[in-house]
Amino acid sequence: KKLYPHTGKACLIGITGNPGAGKSTLTNELIGAFRQRGMSVAVVAVDPSSPFTGGAILGDRIRMQNHATDEGVFIRSFANRGHLGGLTSTTHEIVHVLDAMGWDVVLVETVGVGQDEVEVQRLVQTTVVVMTPGMGDEIQAIKAGILEIADIFVVNKADHHGADRTVREIQTMLEMSEPGNETPEREAADSSQLLDLRLVHPAKIPISLWKPTIVKTIATANQGIAGLVDAIWQHQQAFRQACRDPWFVSQRLRLEFMEIYRRMLFERGWSFLMQKKQLQTILSKLSDKTADPYTLAEESLEKLIG
């Protein structure tokens, strides 16, 4: 609470994409590029946790060892502990702390995510989606929800066969998603959701200010990194311009508040269930089939609120 008023100065960049796309190697090269420009860099790297043991390797730092002794670089790995969306449940707070501490750039590297784990866009200002050749046909590219959050597409491992085809597939997807090509049904659905309190889709920068761009890189050879950094700064300028729109700012603040509110509700609800063996009593009723889970959940909520 005390740190929050001091946030809002850092450049927040999200690095996401499929497992094995080279996110950690790319992040390592971005650290070097930002340091060459005299900027301090903090990295929040999220690793997946085992669903059985709860453990995590936290191995992303291995690829960033050449920055370990640089006082202008801070790298911290976290386990997601089953939290969906490619982040941890506390990533938002971690980023706020780093922002308030005065780091110029905060890089958030997500778990290797699937098609709809897009929470990172609600947190950062610039979302970089890393892809590699051989991702599949154009239908696969179009249906992957993760592609819709990208401000910048990075086709990494561009020296591999099929890199140009991957670029064409992304370009096709972008052309199909431009305004004017949406169906009336899609537009009507979007309009009906404007007042939905459950709305979780982040506000996009108007296409008049920014169109998603594609950058080819070979992270292992430090090729294309300068072009990626240039694209990031161009998007940052567009983001700052978009923040002049009160509606755009309010939508981002709304999502931030709703996320904090949702998490507090869950934590307090869970604490309530742990008191006086509430959960044990509920499970006993379910085992005896003397009550259904919906009624028990409603009763628990009423007790919590009342």
LINFENUR-V774642 format. One record per residue. N is the residue number from 1. RES is the residue in one letter. NEAR is the number of other ideal C-beta (glycine too) atoms within 10 Angstrom. Layout:
{{N RES NEAR} {N RES NEAR}}
This chain:
{{1 K 4} {2 K 6} {3 L 13} {4 Y 12} {5 P 8} {6 H 13} {7 T 15} {8 G 11} {9 K 10} {10 A 22} {11 C 20} {12 L 24} {13 I 26} {14 G 29} {15 I 26} {16 T 29} {17 G 26} {18 N 18} {19 P 10} {20 G 11} {21 A 22} {22 G 23} {23 K 27} {24 S 21} {25 T 20} {26 L 26} {27 T 24} {28 N 26} {29 E 24} {30 L 24} {31 I 23} {32 G 16} {33 A 18} {34 F 21} {35 R 17} {36 Q 10} {37 R 11} {38 G 8} {39 M 15} {40 S 19} {41 V 27} {42 A 24} {43 V 27} {44 V 25} {45 A 23} {46 V 29} {47 D 21} {48 P 17} {49 S 20} {50 S 12} {51 P 7} {52 F 6} {53 T 7} {54 G 10} {55 G 11} {56 A 17} {57 I 12} {58 L 15} {59 G 11} {60 D 23} {61 R 17} {62 I 11} {63 R 17} {64 M 22} {65 Q 10} {66 N 11} {67 H 17} {68 A 9} {69 T 7} {70 D 15} {71 E 6} {72 G 15} {73 V 20} {74 F 16} {75 I 21} {76 R 14} {77 S 18} {78 F 21} {79 A 18} {80 N 19} {81 R 15} {82 G 12} {83 H 17} {84 L 13} {85 G 22} {86 G 24} {87 L 27} {88 T 21} {89 S 17} {90 T 13} {91 T 22} {92 H 18} {93 E 14} {94 I 19} {95 V 22} {96 H 20} {97 V 18} {98 L 25} {99 D 21} {100 A 17} {101 M 15} {102 G 11} {103 W 23} {104 D 17} {105 V 23} {106 V 26} {107 L 25} {108 V 26} {109 E 30} {110 T 29} {111 V 26} {112 G 19} {113 V 24} {114 G 14} {115 Q 13} {116 D 13} {117 E 18} {118 V 25} {119 E 23} {120 V 28} {121 Q 23} {122 R 21} {123 L 25} {124 V 23} {125 Q 22} {126 T 23} {127 T 26} {128 V 27} {129 V 28} {130 V 27} {131 M 26} {132 T 19} {133 P 17} {134 G 12} {135 M 20} {136 G 11} {137 D 9} {138 E 17} {139 I 9} {140 Q 12} {141 A 17} {142 I 15} {143 K 11} {144 A 18} {145 G 12} {146 I 22} {147 L 23} {148 E 17} {149 I 22} {150 A 25} {151 D 26} {152 I 21} {153 F 24} {154 V 28} {155 V 27} {156 N 27} {157 K 23} {158 A 21} {159 D 13} {160 H 13} {161 H 9} {162 G 15} {163 A 20} {164 D 12} {165 R 15} {166 T 25} {167 V 18} {168 R 13} {169 E 22} {170 I 22} {171 Q 14} {172 T 13} {173 M 19} {174 L 16} {175 E 9} {176 M 11} {177 S 14} {178 E 10} {179 P 9} {180 G 4} {181 N 9} {182 E 13} {183 T 8} {184 P 7} {185 E 8} {186 R 10} {187 E 11} {188 A 10} {189 A 11} {190 D 12} {191 S 9} {192 S 9} {193 Q 12} {194 L 7} {195 L 7} {196 D 9} {197 L 6} {198 R 7} {199 L 14} {200 V 14} {201 H 15} {202 P 19} {203 A 17} {204 K 16} {205 I 20} {206 P 13} {207 I 11} {208 S 10} {209 L 16} {210 W 19} {211 K 11} {212 P 23} {213 T 17} {214 I 17} {215 V 21} {216 K 19} {217 T 26} {218 I 20} {219 A 25} {220 T 14} {221 A 11} {222 N 14} {223 Q 14} {224 G 19} {225 I 20} {226 A 14} {227 G 14} {228 L 22} {229 V 17} {230 D 13} {231 A 20} {232 I 22} {233 W 13} {234 Q 15} {235 H 22} {236 Q 17} {237 Q 12} {238 A 19} {239 F 19} {240 R 11} {241 Q 15} {242 A 20} {243 C 14} {244 R 8} {245 D 14} {246 P 8} {247 W 9} {248 F 18} {249 V 13} {250 S 11} {251 Q 16} {252 R 17} {253 L 10} {254 R 14} {255 L 19} {256 E 15} {257 F 10} {258 M 15} {259 E 16} {260 I 12} {261 Y 10} {262 R 12} {263 R 14} {264 M 10} {265 L 12} {266 F 11} {267 E 11} {268 R 11} {269 G 15} {270 W 10} {271 S 11} {272 F 16} {273 L 16} {274 M 11} {275 Q 8} {276 K 9} {277 K 11} {278 Q 16} {279 L 14} {280 Q 10} {281 T 12} {282 I 17} {283 L 13} {284 S 12} {285 K 14} {286 L 13} {287 S 8} {288 D 8} {289 K 7} {290 T 9} {291 A 13} {292 D 11} {293 P 11} {294 Y 8} {295 T 10} {296 L 17} {297 A 12} {298 E 11} {299 E 12} {300 S 16} {301 L 13} {302 E 9} {303 K 10} {304 L 14} {305 I 8} {306 G 5}}
